[in-house]
Amino acid sequence: MLSGIPFSTCHPAMTEITRYQERRRHLADLMGNGVAIIPTAPERLRNRDSHYPYRFDSYFYYLTGFAEPEAVLVLLAGDNPESILFCRDKDPEREVWDGFRHGPEAAREAFGFDQAHPVARLDELVPKLLADQQTLFYGVGVDGHWDQRIVGWLNAVREQARSGVAAPAEIRDVRVLLDEMRLIKRPEELHLMRRAGQISAAAHYRAMQAARPGIGEYEIEAELIHEFRRHGAAGHAYSPIVAGGANACVLHYVANSGVLREGELLLIDAGCELEGYAADITRSFPVNGRFGPVQKDVYQMVLAAQAAAIGRVRSGNTWDEPHQAALAVLVQGMIDLGLCRGSLDGVLESGDYKRFYMHRTGHWLGLDVHDAGEYKRDGKWRELQPGMTLTVEPGCYIRPAEDVPEALWNIGIRIEDDVLVTVDGNEVLTESAPKTVADIEEIMGR
């Protein structure tokens, strides 16, 4: 059941505790020996003494389920693995101002850690935990502040060399191990991603019903966020793109300050975040509810490209195959529309199509919108496996130019869905978001 309760006030159920404990044990097994240090994200100042809404680090949360700031996980691997949480002390006075805090003892019990200590004791205890460990697993380069702190702890251990204490001789990037773990989604993760997809699809449906000439892009953005929040999502998983007319040809347009005009298309790229997991949907549709003939031609081209790409999302196919399938449809369509000239192979080789389609067809999806995981291994596109989740999002963006038919100017279309690789094919997690011409026009005509 969905809840609007903030993460930091929720006590996880026993099944959830076991889930995070299993992930920590798995990481310890992959490490073999050594110690991992994984801090959560810092709070970020917005201005003066006002902060941005807090959002935890995805790696930290994946292993802990703990959503409070000022927290660090230390994981000891080996014959007797241990997980140790450092977090804020219980402080009733601060809780009056900032809300509930678990405190170390309650957090240890609620989240299944072997030990928990006040975060103020990091400098005291971490050098002891690093002593005589062969390998340190840590995400070097993510945060300069933490890099400096790690170096300080290592130096504190090295100062004990004449006492026979050794510092880790090797530092390995813990994200390499965690990325592979996060790439294959477990059933409990997929449950959240399906629900996030349903909520986000409902928001796009609402936006289609609300859109009309004369209203602001920001008004549509408000409709999206309303739908996210009323179903218990934390809000949007990334800054929504609500781009009318020429704005749709700006890939990362987020101002959402324009006015929707008669005869133009509206591109919306928006998805919610539910218990940390993101949805990512893009839909493009006419502001007045009816596609013009040229708009329909471009739209059908992009929709056919997406269908071709989704058809190639199968276990055993490579990551690149959906992109190549979409690209072949798009380029042939561009030739047919007079945007590109020459043969299909010739335009693909020359790259002339990149004027109108300059990005790839998808990315991994999960706790991060552009989620963890490599796309190539040993220089080759990796094979898709059951449990991987990705977006499929071909597009076409036509800016005014002398060699472009004027009827096509300022048409920007992207169609994006979230897709799970299954044992026997795929599952479109966001299929309830309308995208056929007939469905869109029927919804907007009500």
C-alpha positions in Angstrom: 0.0 0.0 0.0 1.3 3.4 -0.9 2.1 6.0 1.8 2.9 9.6 1.8 5.0 9.2 5.0 8.5 10.5 4.5 11.3 7.9 4.3 13.0 9.0 7.5 9.9 8.3 9.7 9.3 4.8 8.3 10.4 1.7 10.1 11.0 -1.1 7.5 9.1 -4.4 7.8 11.1 -7.5 8.6 11.1 -8.6 5.0 12.7 -5.3 4.0 15.3 -5.6 6.7 16.2 -9.1 5.4 16.4 -7.7 1.8 19.0 -5.0 2.8 20.9 -7.5 4.9 21.1 -9.9 2.0 22.5 -7.1 -0.3 25.2 -6.3 2.3 26.1 -9.9 2.6 26.3 -10.3 -1.2 28.6 -7.2 -1.5 30.8 -8.6 1.3 31.0 -11.9 -0.6 32.0 -10.1 -3.8 34.7 -8.1 -1.9 36.2 -11.3 -0.4 38.2 -9.4 2.1 38.6 -5.7 3.1 36.5 -2.8 4.2 34.0 -0.7 2.3 33.1 2.8 3.2 29.9 4.2 1.6 28.6 7.6 2.8 25.1 8.9 2.0 24.5 12.1 0.1 25.1 15.4 2.0 22.4 18.0 2.5 22.7 20.8 0.0 22.2 24.5 0.8 19.7 26.2 -1.5 20.3 29.7 -0.2 21.3 31.2 3.1 19.9 28.7 5.7 17.4 27.0 3.4 18.2 23.5 2.0 17.1 21.6 -1.0 14.7 18.7 -0.2 16.9 15.9 1.0 17.5 12.9 -1.2 19.8 10.0 0.0 22.7 8.5 -2.1 21.4 5.6 -4.2 24.3 3.3 -3.4 23.9 3.8 0.3 20.2 3.4 0.3 20.4 0.3 -1.9 22.4 -1.4 0.9 20.7 0.1 4.0 17.2 1.4 3.4 18.2 4.2 5.7 17.1 7.6 4.4 18.4 10.1 7.0 21.3 12.5 6.1 24.7 12.4 7.9 25.1 8.6 7.7 27.9 6.3 6.6 27.9 2.5 6.1 31.1 0.6 6.9 31.1 -3.0 5.7 33.7 -5.5 6.8 34.2 -8.5 4.5 35.9 -11.7 5.3 35.2 -14.8 7.5 33.0 -12.8 9.9 31.4 -9.9 7.8 29.9 -7.0 9.8 27.8 -4.1 8.8 28.3 -0.9 10.8 26.1 2.2 10.6 27.2 5.7 11.6 24.3 8.1 12.0 23.1 11.1 13.9 22.4 10.9 17.6 18.8 10.9 18.8 18.1 14.6 19.6 14.6 15.5 20.8 15.3 19.2 20.6 16.4 19.1 16.9 13.5 16.8 16.1 11.1 19.6 17.0 12.7 21.6 14.2 13.7 18.9 11.6 11.6 15.8 12.3 12.2 12.3 13.5 15.7 10.8 14.0 16.3 7.1 14.7 19.5 7.5 16.6 22.2 4.7 16.5 20.6 2.1 18.7 17.1 2.3 17.2 18.6 2.4 13.7 20.7 -0.7 14.4 17.6 -2.7 15.4 15.2 -1.3 12.8 17.6 -1.8 9.8 19.4 -4.9 10.9 23.0 -3.7 11.4 25.5 -5.5 13.5 26.7 -2.2 15.0 25.7 1.4 15.0 27.5 4.5 16.3 27.1 8.2 16.4 28.4 9.8 13.2 30.5 12.1 15.4 32.7 9.1 16.2 33.8 8.5 12.6 37.3 10.0 13.0 37.8 8.0 16.1 36.6 4.6 14.9 37.2 4.3 11.2 41.0 4.3 11.4 40.7 1.3 13.8 38.4 -0.4 11.3 40.9 0.2 8.4 43.9 -1.1 10.4 45.4 -4.3 8.9 42.8 -4.4 6.1 44.3 -5.3 2.7 41.8 -3.5 0.5 39.6 -0.4 0.9 36.5 -0.3 -1.3 35.4 3.3 -1.8 34.0 5.5 -4.6 37.0 7.7 -5.3 36.2 11.0 -6.9 32.5 11.2 -6.1 32.9 13.9 -3.4 36.1 15.8 -2.8 35.3 16.3 0.9 35.0 12.5 1.5 38.2 11.9 -0.6 40.1 14.2 1.8 38.5 12.5 4.8 39.5 9.0 3.5 43.1 10.2 3.0 43.2 11.5 6.5 42.0 8.2 7.9 44.5 6.3 5.9 47.3 8.5 7.0 46.2 8.0 10.6 46.7 4.3 10.1 50.0 4.7 8.4 51.3 6.7 11.4 51.1 3.5 13.4 53.4 1.6 11.0 56.2 1.3 13.6 53.7 -0.4 15.9 53.1 -3.1 13.3 49.8 -1.7 12.0 49.3 -1.6 8.2 47.0 0.5 6.1 45.1 -0.9 3.1 47.6 -1.3 0.2 44.9 -1.1 -2.4 41.8 1.1 -3.0 39.2 -0.4 -5.3 36.0 1.4 -6.6 33.1 -0.2 -4.7 30.8 1.1 -7.4 32.1 -1.5 -9.9 30.7 -4.3 -7.7 27.5 -2.4 -6.8 26.7 -1.4 -10.3 26.5 -5.1 -11.3 24.3 -5.8 -8.3 22.0 -2.9 -9.1 21.7 -3.7 -12.8 19.6 -6.8 -12.2 16.4 -5.8 -10.5 14.9 -8.0 -7.8 11.1 -8.7 -7.6 10.6 -6.1 -4.8 12.4 -3.5 -6.9 10.2 -4.3 -10.0 7.1 -4.0 -7.9 8.0 -0.4 -7.0 9.0 0.4 -10.6 5.7 -1.0 -12.0 3.8 1.2 -9.5 6.0 4.2 -10.3 5.2 3.6 -14.0 1.5 3.5 -13.4 1.5 6.7 -11.4 3.6 8.5 -14.0 1.3 7.2 -16.8 -1.7 8.5 -15.0 0.0 11.9 -14.7 0.6 12.0 -18.5 -3.0 11.0 -19.1 -4.0 14.0 -16.8 -1.7 16.3 -18.7 -3.4 15.3 -22.0 -6.8 16.1 -20.6 -5.6 19.5 -19.2 -3.7 20.7 -22.2 -5.3 23.4 -24.5 -4.1 26.5 -26.3 -3.4 29.5 -24.1 -2.3 27.9 -20.9 1.2 27.9 -19.5 3.7 25.0 -19.7 4.0 25.4 -15.9 0.3 24.7 -15.5 0.8 21.3 -17.1 3.8 20.8 -14.8 1.6 21.4 -11.8 -0.9 18.8 -13.0 1.9 16.2 -13.3 3.2 16.9 -9.8 -0.3 16.9 -8.4 -0.8 13.4 -9.8 2.5 12.1 -8.5 2.0 13.4 -5.0 -1.7 12.3 -4.6 -0.6 8.7 -5.2 2.1 8.8 -2.6 5.2 9.4 -4.8 7.9 11.6 -3.4 7.5 13.9 -6.4 9.3 14.0 -9.7 12.4 11.8 -10.3 14.0 14.5 -12.3 13.2 18.0 -13.4 10.1 17.7 -15.7 10.3 18.8 -19.3 7.1 20.5 -20.5 8.0 21.9 -23.9 5.5 23.4 -26.3 6.3 24.1 -29.9 10.0 25.1 -30.6 10.9 24.4 -27.0 10.5 20.6 -27.7 13.6 20.9 -29.9 15.7 21.7 -26.8 16.5 18.3 -25.4 16.9 19.4 -21.8 14.4 22.3 -21.7 13.2 22.7 -18.1 12.2 26.3 -17.9 8.5 25.3 -18.5 7.6 29.0 -18.8 6.1 29.2 -22.2 2.5 29.4 -23.4 0.9 26.6 -25.3 -0.2 27.7 -28.8 -2.8 26.5 -31.3 -1.4 24.2 -33.9 1.7 23.3 -31.9 2.8 20.0 -30.3 3.6 19.6 -26.6 6.5 17.3 -25.5 6.4 16.1 -21.8 9.2 14.1 -20.3 8.3 13.4 -16.7 8.3 10.6 -14.2 7.8 10.2 -10.5 10.0 8.7 -7.8 8.4 6.1 -5.5 10.4 4.9 -2.5 13.6 5.8 -4.3 12.8 4.2 -7.7 12.2 6.3 -10.8 9.9 6.2 -13.8 10.8 8.0 -17.0 8.1 8.6 -19.6 7.9 11.0 -22.6 4.8 11.7 -24.6 4.3 14.2 -27.4 0.8 15.3 -28.5 -1.0 18.2 -30.1 -2.0 21.1 -27.9 -5.4 21.4 -29.5 -6.0 17.6 -29.4 -5.7 16.9 -33.2 -2.6 16.0 -35.1 -2.0 17.9 -38.3 -1.1 15.8 -41.3 2.7 16.6 -41.2 2.8 16.3 -37.4 1.1 12.9 -37.7 3.7 11.7 -40.3 6.6 12.6 -38.0 4.8 11.1 -35.0 4.1 7.8 -36.7 7.7 7.6 -37.8 8.9 8.0 -34.2 6.3 5.6 -32.9 7.3 3.0 -35.5 10.9 3.5 -34.5 10.1 2.9 -30.8 8.1 -0.3 -31.7 11.1 -1.6 -33.6 13.4 -0.9 -30.7 11.1 -2.5 -28.1 11.0 -5.6 -30.3 14.7 -5.9 -29.9 14.7 -5.7 -26.1 15.2 -9.4 -25.5 17.5 -11.5 -23.4 20.6 -12.4 -25.4 20.4 -9.4 -27.7 23.1 -6.7 -27.1 22.4 -3.3 -25.6 23.0 -1.6 -29.0 20.4 -3.7 -31.0 17.3 -1.7 -29.9 19.1 1.6 -30.8 20.1 0.3 -34.3 16.6 -0.9 -34.9 15.1 2.5 -34.0 17.8 4.3 -36.0 17.0 2.4 -39.2 13.3 3.3 -39.0 14.0 6.9 -38.2 16.6 7.4 -40.9 14.3 5.9 -43.6 11.5 8.1 -42.3 13.8 11.2 -42.5 14.6 10.4 -46.1 10.9 9.9 -47.0 10.1 13.3 -45.3 12.9 15.1 -47.3 15.0 15.8 -44.2 17.9 13.6 -45.4 19.0 12.8 -48.9 20.5 9.6 -50.2 20.2 5.9 -49.4 19.6 4.5 -45.9 23.1 3.1 -45.7 24.6 6.3 -47.0 22.8 8.6 -44.5 23.7 6.2 -41.6 27.3 6.3 -42.7 27.5 10.0 -43.1 25.7 10.7 -39.8 23.6 13.4 -41.5 20.6 12.2 -39.5 22.2 13.5 -36.3 20.9 17.0 -37.1 17.4 15.6 -36.2 18.2 12.7 -33.8 21.3 13.3 -31.7 20.9 11.0 -28.7 20.8 7.3 -28.2 17.6 5.3 -27.7 17.8 4.6 -24.0 19.5 4.2 -20.7 19.4 1.9 -17.6 16.6 2.8 -15.1 16.2 2.2 -11.4 17.1 4.1 -8.2 18.7 6.6 -10.5 17.0 7.9 -13.7 20.2 7.2 -15.5 20.9 4.1 -13.5 24.0 2.2 -12.5 25.7 -0.2 -14.9 28.1 -0.3 -17.7 26.9 -0.5 -21.3 30.0 -2.2 -22.7 32.2 -5.0 -21.2 35.6 -5.7 -22.6 34.9 -3.2 -25.5 31.7 -5.0 -26.6 28.1 -4.1 -26.1 26.8 -6.2 -23.2 24.1 -8.7 -23.6 20.6 -8.0 -22.1 19.6 -10.2 -19.3 16.3 -10.9 -17.5 15.8 -8.3 -14.7 17.5 -5.4 -16.5 15.3 -2.3 -16.9 15.9 0.4 -19.5 14.2 3.2 -21.3 13.3 3.1 -25.0 13.1 6.7 -26.3 13.6 7.5 -29.9 12.9 11.1 -31.1 13.0 13.6 -33.9 13.8 17.3 -33.4 13.4 19.6 -36.4 14.8 23.1 -36.1 14.2 25.7 -38.9 16.9 25.5 -41.7 17.0 26.5 -45.3 17.2 22.9 -46.5 14.3 21.8 -44.2 10.7 21.9 -45.5 9.0 24.8 -43.6 6.0 22.6 -42.8 8.3 20.6 -40.5 9.9 23.5 -38.6 9.8 23.3 -34.8 8.3 19.8 -34.6 9.9 18.0 -31.7 8.7 14.5 -30.8 10.0 11.9 -28.4 8.2 8.8 -27.2 9.7 7.0 -24.2 8.7 4.0 -22.2 10.3 1.9 -19.4 11.0 -1.7 -20.4 11.9 -4.8 -18.4 13.9 -7.6 -20.0 12.1 -10.9 -19.2 13.0 -14.5 -19.7 10.9 -14.8 -22.9 10.9 -11.2 -24.2 10.1 -7.9 -22.4 7.5 -6.1 -20.3 6.6 -2.4 -20.9 6.2 -1.1 -17.4 4.6 2.2 -18.6 2.2 0.7 -21.2 -0.8 2.5 -19.7 0.5 5.9 -20.8 -1.5 6.5 -24.1 0.6 6.9 -27.2 -1.3 5.9 -30.4 -2.7 8.8 -32.4 -6.2 7.4 -32.0 -5.9 7.1 -28.2 -4.4 10.5 -27.8 -7.0 12.3 -29.9 -9.8 10.4 -28.2 -8.6 11.3 -24.7 -8.1 14.9 -25.6 -11.4 15.2 -27.4 -13.4 14.3 -24.3 
